[in-house]
């Protein structure tokens, strides 16, 4: 029997995800994590086709990415991922990326739930209607599914959800949030992305077509906090932190 952790996938960075300094943008790391997860879920047959047959979908609650060695240019990577923990409706998954020399360049974890597509609520039954393997409790980093901090944020932008942001689940695709955060970085913040060590993303509330949302920033030492507030629903849509060394 092949363990989840033993499966290795080949990935490649894309030109559009590199910035003017040839560094992978923060949202590029997020896309790699999502791509690896999708490839693996296809392989073990619990992808969107399987879940949608049961009117369910995987939805991220949070994602934490540790950058061990900044990725530069278009490069080939090898990735591994495995289900590492389940607590109630929350599933934790690990991600590990190495370069062609076998050196770890990025690692991290995500927390997900199964979303009932009819009620848009968390599926809380003890057993899923399809097979999910038992977790292998080996963790890459310290990560939490939720974290809240009280800060004085400064509003820096206001945007609207356009058609291109919406995916097959009827909400803004999770990878867009990383793009929104990158869009409000100042030039001096982009210049120090070679010192970016960690990205934490907390998905709080769905953004839907036509929603207006505002972008906010706050600093806490070497941590840049970015918040997206849904002005249409008057709630917090997402929180993202960039931690620099």
Secondary structure, DSSP 4 states (H G I P E B T S, - for coil): ---GGG--EEEE--GGGB-TTSBBPHHHHHHHHHHHHHHHHHHTT-SHHHHHHTTEEEEEEEEEEEESS--BSS-EEEEEEEEEEEETTEEEEEEEEE-TTS-EEEEEEEEEEEEETTTTEE---SS-SS--PPP----SS---S--------EEEEEEE--GGGB-TTSSB-THHHHHHHHHT--HHHHHTGGGEEEEEEEE-S---TT-EEEEEEEEETTEEEEEEEETTTTEEEEEEEEEE-
